[in-house]
Amino acid sequence: MKPYISAIEVFLPPRKVSSTEVENLVNRHGDFVPSGSVERMFGVKERRYADELTQVSDLAAKAAQPIVDKYGKENIDCLIFASACSDLIEPATANIVQHKLGLNCPAFDVKNACNSFVTALQIAQAFIVSGTYKRVLIATGEKLSNSIKLNIHSDAELKNRLAALSFGDAGSAVLVEASLNGRGFIFQRFKTSGKHWPLCTIQGGGSMFPFEMEKNYFIGKTSELAEVMFEEGGAFVATCFEDSGWALKDVDHIFTHQVSAKTFEQVAAFFKIPEEKFHKVIEEYGNTASASIPLALHKATAEGKLKKGDKVAIIGLAAGISISVQLLVW
């Protein structure tokens, strides 16, 4: 018996926002962002922004609703809301999602920056293997547009806020249950190096800065974060494959968190993997934090590229820093 992903759905806000529009919003206070630079730096042509009335829980619930409709409310044993974003500090956003879906099962939040979804996958698998639950619904809602500071007044400030210009909003949901036919997860391992936590942050709302509005916007040293990821992640990923018994070259598909289009080129070159094995959604959806991997999984499935029996590697990368490797047979 192996846990596997039996259903996957996504929800995307209708409003499409081009990189040119984002640049124009920033440049209302000066010519800080040269025309076309956001797309050149991040590979993002457009992204989705949710409207002011749409909550993070709405994005998650709308993605999860088709799964609930298909399997029935009574057949969902546990709900995990897994996102970098949330509706409130208290209560858990999972409670709000549960209410919107009309579920009665236990529900709780998992928060691990852009690795929230893959961390929830690990927890769901443990529940299923232990026999605690049979079907676990993971719902993700990311409304990162709230953390973008567009009112920028200097080049120095822009440097720390730049990565946020690639952010987009999205919802996703997957159902994890037991498989008896050889499909499912065969290996997973996580690594956390907490000393690097200051590199990328949204500092407001917690005990450090509970009342400072300015701290609610993203700030990050993304180039330093990328260096750390390769420095610590390269050997970690290689060891995971060695211990799993799989060879990286034999993997059919690779899904990883999507920060920029250059990430794929760098990872492919580092591990000597054909870039075609990576599934990209950064160009049309931007950086959607923990929703990026399920978005890519859904797209690959919908387009018929991801087929039953394919070998899949999910590589999680997140601020904190957090790195993960999960291997499965689709």
Secondary structure, DSSP 8 states (H G I E B T S, - for coil): -EEEEEEEEEE--S-EEEHHHHHHHHGGGSS-S-TTHHHHHH--SEEE---TT--HHHHHHHHHHHHHHHH-GGG--EEEEE-S--S-SSS-HHHHHHHHHT--S-EEEE--GGGHHHHHHHHHHHHHHHTS-SEEEEEEEEEGGGG------SHHHHHHHGGGGGB-EEEEEEEEEEESSS-EEEEEEEEE-GGGGGGEE--BTSSSBSS-GGGGS-EE-HHHHHHHHHHHHHHHHHHHHHHHT--GGG-SEEEE--S-HHHHHHHHHHHT--GGGB---HHHH-B-GGGHHHHHHHHHHHTT-S-TT-EEEEEEEETTTEEEEEEEE-
